[in-house]
Amino acid sequence: MKILITGSNGLLGQKLVALLARQPGVEVVATSRGRNKLAGLHPAVRFVPLDVTEPQQVQHVIGAEQPTHLIHTAALTNVDECELNQTACWQQNVTAVGHVVAACEQYQVHLLHLSTDFVFSGETGPLAEDAVPAPVNFYGESKLAAERLVQQCRTPWAILRTVLVYGIAHDYGRTNIVLWVRDSLRAGKAIKVVSDQLRTPTLAEDLAVGCWLAARQHARGIYHLSGAELLTPYQMALQVADYFSLDATLISRVDARTFSQPARRPLRTGFIIDKAARDLGFQPRSLMAGIALLAEQIDLPAS
């Protein structure tokens, strides 16, 4: 197998590079815009610069590399930024997918495309793969449009949807709910966390394993890959406080109307992952186990 990863500098991209580089019989090609953030960590993995919004670059790189599989993680995932800059969002999340699909068709590459729970309205959850999409924000609309392009691909394809991914990556500017809660409470700062949204939070390492299982088994169709626990962000914050023995009374439960955000969020998503468990052998960790892994990665004791 030869697996090409787009967006290798991102959170999932970095976890995929680390995981796939350890697999016997797998050649990994990491691609991303800008410099290679993993050069010092995985020197044996070849890096090729790639801007997926440039069709000539996409054709050239995939034609030169001839991968058996392509895991497409590159996307604009900041939900509010997508709402405010819809042209850039569409270019990165939809137009670029069209370029990738065309190249995969030309060179007979199995495409595995990452998508999101935000393709759903949030009226009911958790959701199985056959639930009817109905996005409530522009990010969700862009990801649904991308899914439809992938579904028209004339070579094998899989859509891998996920939910609220958290983790730690090298030289990565964005935070996550675990670190935000821990750092706020350690500083004695009171925080407000919503209790009227439901998600199945996903450890980035688990999502990478799910992508690898799908590639290894040449999966086709739509798969939901997330954690198995349906939790509110408030419940997640309480687990973080508990793990690090911090003052949970600093956490106030509020509803989503407390915050003014450009993009509307679906209230209740989360995934039923029975299909991925049955077909792929996908077994995600609990949130508490995920928190423990992050604590180990940042070399901090639990208490």
Order of alpha helices (4+ residues) and beta strands (2+ residues): beta-alpha-beta-beta-alpha-beta-alpha-alpha-alpha-beta-alpha-beta-beta-alpha-beta-beta-alpha-beta-alpha-beta-alpha-alpha
